[in-house]
Amino acid sequence: MPRSSLRRPGQKLDLSRHLYESEQLPSELSSSSLFQNDLPLELEIGSGKGLFIDNASEQNPTHNFVGVEIIAKYAKHSAAKLARKKTSNALMISGNAETLLAKSISAESLEAVHVYFPDPWWKKKHRKRRVLNESSIINLTRCLRPGGRFHFWTDVLDYFEDTVELIAEITPILGVPLPEDEIEATHDLDYRPHLERRSRQHRLRGYRDRYEKRNETLSA
Ligand SMILES: C[S@@+](CC[C@H](N)C(=O)[O-])C[C@H]1O[C@@H](n2cnc3c(N)ncnc32)[C@H](O)[C@@H]1O
């Protein structure tokens, strides 16, 4: 995403409840270990400047939200927004979502996984760097509870098509893609993720899907 300047969190702002480095994390990530309650837990991969996690946690106070962002200054910026509002149901992790999905989240423990406008890695030789790849899709599917949701939006058609194909091939238990409608935005901050605003302001075509993990175990 464009590296525009970010508002610096004031030095006095206490981020201790809203920003975790990977090495500070409990061995298993859950509502119980992170929020000391048992509310349903939603995970966002690649939060960028944190608009989604900020809005979603405010609009859904009966769910917990964890954003994982690999660029430390973005993770800090997003955590600072949550800390300023004293949000009690959301926090940021500064680290690699792929590692956390593989190692730190129990099977069938997540209510939803959100991936909005992931870095496209246009060149064919770089596509293996995409955050949605075979192993991350297998891992996020394993982490979702039956009935849990996977939301994926992008404005890159081939990323969208490759991901839909990959899911059908390797994790059919995620079910069929369901279209997600655009919600009317009346205010600049009504958009779900930050890049949705840019995409819609420039009238770029967006591709959006939601999956809901099936209850049954599919035979191979
Ligand atoms: C193009 S930005 C989109 C940000 C936000 N979702 C939005 O729509 O505005 C993609 C973000 O994913 C982050 N990212 C890429 N790979 C990641 C990974 N393995 N773990 C966590 N974050 C990652 C990038 O640093 C970047 O901030």
The ligand as an SDF file (V2000), in Angstrom:
LIG
                    3D

 27 29  0  0  0  0  0  0  0  0999 V2000
   -2.3370   -3.5790    0.3510 C   0  0  0  0  0  0  0  0  0  0  0  0
   -2.3560   -3.4960    2.0790 S   0  0  0  0  0  0  0  0  0  0  0  0
   -4.1130   -3.5370    2.4970 C   0  0  0  0  0  0  0  0  0  0  0  0
   -4.3680   -3.0230    3.8870 C   0  0  0  0  0  0  0  0  0  0  0  0
   -5.8360   -3.0900    4.3350 C   0  0  0  0  0  0  0  0  0  0  0  0
   -6.3140   -4.4520    4.4110 N   0  0  0  0  0  0  0  0  0  0  0  0
   -6.7190   -2.2640    3.4380 C   0  0  0  0  0  0  0  0  0  0  0  0
   -7.5070   -2.8450    2.6870 O   0  0  0  0  0  0  0  0  0  0  0  0
   -6.6120   -1.0440    3.4870 O   0  0  0  0  0  0  0  0  0  0  0  0
   -1.8540   -5.1220    2.5400 C   0  0  0  0  0  0  0  0  0  0  0  0
   -1.3000   -5.1650    3.9450 C   0  0  0  0  0  0  0  0  0  0  0  0
   -0.9870   -6.5190    4.2940 O   0  0  0  0  0  0  0  0  0  0  0  0
    0.2170   -6.5210    5.0530 C   0  0  0  0  0  0  0  0  0  0  0  0
    0.8040   -7.8730    4.9850 N   0  0  0  0  0  0  0  0  0  0  0  0
    1.3740   -8.4650    3.9140 C   0  0  0  0  0  0  0  0  0  0  0  0
    1.7820   -9.7120    4.2200 N   0  0  0  0  0  0  0  0  0  0  0  0
    1.4560   -9.9180    5.5300 C   0  0  0  0  0  0  0  0  0  0  0  0
    1.6250  -11.0130    6.4250 C   0  0  0  0  0  0  0  0  0  0  0  0
    2.2280  -12.1600    6.0430 N   0  0  0  0  0  0  0  0  0  0  0  0
    1.1730  -10.8830    7.6930 N   0  0  0  0  0  0  0  0  0  0  0  0
    0.5800   -9.7320    8.0860 C   0  0  0  0  0  0  0  0  0  0  0  0
    0.4080   -8.6580    7.2820 N   0  0  0  0  0  0  0  0  0  0  0  0
    0.8190   -8.7530    6.0140 C   0  0  0  0  0  0  0  0  0  0  0  0
    1.0370   -5.4350    4.3710 C   0  0  0  0  0  0  0  0  0  0  0  0
    2.0730   -4.9590    5.1890 O   0  0  0  0  0  0  0  0  0  0  0  0
   -0.0150   -4.3760    4.0990 C   0  0  0  0  0  0  0  0  0  0  0  0
   -0.1590   -3.4600    5.1630 O   0  0  0  0  0  0  0  0  0  0  0  0
  1  2  1  0
  2  3  1  0
  2 10  1  0
  3  4  1  0
  4  5  1  0
  5  6  1  0
  5  7  1  0
  7  8  2  0
  7  9  1  0
 10 11  1  0
 11 12  1  0
 11 26  1  0
 12 13  1  0
 13 14  1  0
 13 24  1  0
 14 15  1  0
 14 23  1  0
 15 16  2  0
 16 17  1  0
 17 18  1  0
 17 23  2  0
 18 19  1  0
 18 20  2  0
 20 21  1  0
 21 22  2  0
 22 23  1  0
 24 25  1  0
 24 26  1  0
 26 27  1  0
M  CHG  2   2   1   9  -1
M  END
$$$$
